[in-house]
Amino acid sequence: DDLERWLRGAPVWAHPHNFLYRARKRLVRRRRWVAAGAALAGLLAGGWLVLADRGAAVPGGEWARRHIDRHELSVQRPAPTVEELRAAAARQRTELADHALHRAGRSGAWLSGHMRAGAPFDRADAWSQVQGTACLLAVPEVPAEDLRPLVAVLHTDLFGPNPFYRPFDPKHGWPHFYDNLPAMEGCGWALTAIPAALSRPELVTPAERALLLQRLDQIQTVIDQCRLRDPQTGRETGAYKMVAQTIGRPPSANAYTTLLVYQGLIELSRLGLPWRGDAARREELFRATHAALLEQFDGKGWRTTGRSQGDFNDGLTLQLFALLLRAERYGLAELPPAVADQIPRHLAECRTRPFDHPISLTVFEAEAAGFAGERLVIQRPVRFLWHPWAIECAARWLARLQRRGAPNEDVVAARRVLGHLVLALGPVAAEELKAGYAFVLLETVYGLSAAADLP
């Protein structure tokens, strides 16, 4: 009887019976069904993994995606490598910088590109000049001979009579080219551009360096006049108003003006340059401005006056995230946990944004008077208003995660965001920016520099 049972693959009575013995015999007898069941289970598990990897709403999909990302096993959505991101960012940065250089007119003056084709193109904006110089100084591929004329304008033509700009006013800085009203943008960007020029000794002679330091002192004098005071205590705050002189309305803090000063203070601190001859004053201003910006953080982002949340708040928030990450990278301030907690959420939203994201405006138009009283139609294509700051924020966040040894799934997620911004949107954005608003083009060059310099 046992011999017959053995031949059939059944348990034999002469052998001690236990569960494992009986189960093994049963599996051998039904091996075809077992193989079919295993194959079906494998197919179901493989299909579940594929669906989870693609982002489908399957049970346990989020856990599976995090596990796949932690080990970089994704086939459906491989994250770009840091080397790929660096190469693409450097290539786009060089392309946009070359295009921006072609916008420089006679004597290195910038033609800002704000005006509609056919309008007079004989005036430039000092704001575009100092911003353009600061951004291009961050591009190592730009030859020194192309940068010297821009640096020369920075310490000479911008501060005296010239055919391209309204000259610098010691009380108010430079006016906008289209309405002649004083504004702080030019001074704010000059606070970054002049230190950038001073950091490149091959571009300036000792005499030019002394002149740039003198100009920096003049800029800082105007900015001091824009610093707000607490209405109750009378003490200076770290916030800044838009103009050095109030025009028809009470002075109020402007988030963009304040962040421009903060950006300049980062560069001054990084290079050890003083504030009007006083390094302690620079440090005090940095601490106060840093605190003022954090006071305006509402737990999710930043708002600003004069514009709705939809078309400006995202860009402002991403820009401030990038600046706070930059300050932390240089050892100037710690990134508050409340801010750090919000950065991944904002970047995750950026990863899903297409070319025509709803916050983008197709064109903003306004009528204004030129220097000679002529009527100008200012046309500002402002697509990608969030894009350049998203690039810098994503790049600096990725570098922070790498430095701190963050879980690989977080690093992969950051690489995917940067890949969307640079690899997917980058080529489309480059063509749009070449025909668009110079301000956004130059900011994009600045943002790409952070991605091209990833460690």
Secondary structure, 3 states (H helix, E strand, C coil): CHHHHHHHCCCCCCCCCCHHHHHHHHHHHCHHHHHHHHHHHHHHHHHHHHHHHHCCCCCCHHHHHHHHHHHCCCCCCCCCCHHHHHHHHHHHHHHHHHHHHHCECHHHCECCCCECCCCCCCCCCHHHHHHHHHHHCCCCCCCHHHHHHHHHHHHCHHHCCCCCCCCCECCCECECCCCCCECCHHHHHHHHHHHHHHCCHHHCCHHHHHHHHHHHHHHHHHHHHCEEECCCCCCEEEEECCCCCCCCCCCCCCHHHHHHHHHHHHHHHHHCCCECCEHHHHHHHHHHHHHHHHHCCCCCCCCCCCCCHHHHHHHHHHHHHHHHHHHHHCCCCCCCHHHHHHHHHHHHHHHCCCCCCCCCEEEEEEEEECCCCCEEEEEEEECCCCHHHHHHHHHHHHHHHHHCCCCHHHHHHHHHHHHHHHHHCHHHHHHHHHCCCHHHHHHHHHHHHHHHCCC
